């Protein structure tokens, strides 16, 4: 992963903490396929895997105030 990508991810997380829905959408678009693929290694149902990943992002959004500023990604 490039330094630029790491910086961009850290910036997105910082913006997410500040309440940016665009940052949440960007993180979702960047990682949801990989996360679904990972969940499918544990749960054989694609529908359930997709739902689990969506739940993770909902919980991430709901608990964004509890996240800390990102110094290293």
C-alpha beads as a LAMMPS data file, in Angstrom:
LAMMPS data file: protein, C-alpha beads

73 atoms
72 bonds

1 atom types
1 bond types

-500.0 500.0 xlo xhi
-500.0 500.0 ylo yhi
-500.0 500.0 zlo zhi

Masses

1 110.0

Atoms # bond

1 1 1 0.000 0.000 0.000
2 1 1 1.371 3.388 -0.953
3 1 1 2.017 6.225 1.456
4 1 1 -0.577 8.253 -0.424
5 1 1 -3.235 5.554 0.085
6 1 1 -2.441 5.330 3.802
7 1 1 -2.676 9.111 4.124
8 1 1 -5.986 9.126 2.247
9 1 1 -7.401 6.401 4.512
10 1 1 -6.281 8.243 7.634
11 1 1 -7.896 11.413 6.303
12 1 1 -11.137 9.541 5.582
13 1 1 -11.200 8.135 9.110
14 1 1 -10.559 11.591 10.550
15 1 1 -13.416 12.976 8.444
16 1 1 -15.637 10.073 9.509
17 1 1 -14.998 10.930 13.150
18 1 1 -16.022 14.519 12.339
19 1 1 -19.326 13.243 10.929
20 1 1 -18.710 13.100 7.193
21 1 1 -21.166 10.782 5.460
22 1 1 -19.045 11.097 2.300
23 1 1 -16.064 9.670 4.183
24 1 1 -18.177 6.734 5.391
25 1 1 -19.343 6.103 1.823
26 1 1 -15.770 6.249 0.522
27 1 1 -14.580 3.748 3.141
28 1 1 -17.559 1.505 2.389
29 1 1 -16.860 1.596 -1.344
30 1 1 -13.166 0.915 -0.780
31 1 1 -13.544 -2.062 1.545
32 1 1 -16.973 -3.667 1.430
33 1 1 -16.086 -6.235 -1.262
34 1 1 -13.014 -7.374 0.666
35 1 1 -14.971 -7.548 3.908
36 1 1 -17.787 -9.563 2.332
37 1 1 -15.199 -11.963 0.883
38 1 1 -13.651 -12.376 4.334
39 1 1 -17.012 -12.973 6.023
40 1 1 -17.799 -15.583 3.361
41 1 1 -14.841 -17.623 4.665
42 1 1 -16.797 -18.034 7.907
43 1 1 -20.441 -17.786 6.805
44 1 1 -21.464 -19.604 3.628
45 1 1 -24.396 -17.325 2.798
46 1 1 -23.576 -14.320 0.612
47 1 1 -26.795 -12.608 1.689
48 1 1 -25.845 -12.966 5.365
49 1 1 -22.269 -11.863 4.669
50 1 1 -23.484 -8.698 2.954
51 1 1 -25.849 -7.976 5.838
52 1 1 -23.086 -8.478 8.410
53 1 1 -20.779 -6.065 6.588
54 1 1 -23.562 -3.495 6.321
55 1 1 -24.184 -3.869 10.059
56 1 1 -20.492 -3.247 10.717
57 1 1 -20.630 0.023 8.799
58 1 1 -23.818 1.081 10.593
59 1 1 -22.153 0.392 13.945
60 1 1 -19.045 2.246 12.801
61 1 1 -21.177 5.274 11.939
62 1 1 -23.167 5.100 15.172
63 1 1 -20.020 4.869 17.311
64 1 1 -17.869 7.357 15.381
65 1 1 -17.789 9.669 18.414
66 1 1 -15.947 6.953 20.328
67 1 1 -13.201 6.626 17.730
68 1 1 -9.875 8.325 18.306
69 1 1 -7.964 10.541 15.954
70 1 1 -5.837 8.484 13.586
71 1 1 -2.104 9.084 13.957
72 1 1 -0.987 5.913 12.160
73 1 1 -2.952 3.787 9.781

Bonds

1 1 1 2
2 1 2 3
3 1 3 4
4 1 4 5
5 1 5 6
6 1 6 7
7 1 7 8
8 1 8 9
9 1 9 10
10 1 10 11
11 1 11 12
12 1 12 13
13 1 13 14
14 1 14 15
15 1 15 16
16 1 16 17
17 1 17 18
18 1 18 19
19 1 19 20
20 1 20 21
21 1 21 22
22 1 22 23
23 1 23 24
24 1 24 25
25 1 25 26
26 1 26 27
27 1 27 28
28 1 28 29
29 1 29 30
30 1 30 31
31 1 31 32
32 1 32 33
33 1 33 34
34 1 34 35
35 1 35 36
36 1 36 37
37 1 37 38
38 1 38 39
39 1 39 40
40 1 40 41
41 1 41 42
42 1 42 43
43 1 43 44
44 1 44 45
45 1 45 46
46 1 46 47
47 1 47 48
48 1 48 49
49 1 49 50
50 1 50 51
51 1 51 52
52 1 52 53
53 1 53 54
54 1 54 55
55 1 55 56
56 1 56 57
57 1 57 58
58 1 58 59
59 1 59 60
60 1 60 61
61 1 61 62
62 1 62 63
63 1 63 64
64 1 64 65
65 1 65 66
66 1 66 67
67 1 67 68
68 1 68 69
69 1 69 70
70 1 70 71
71 1 71 72
72 1 72 73
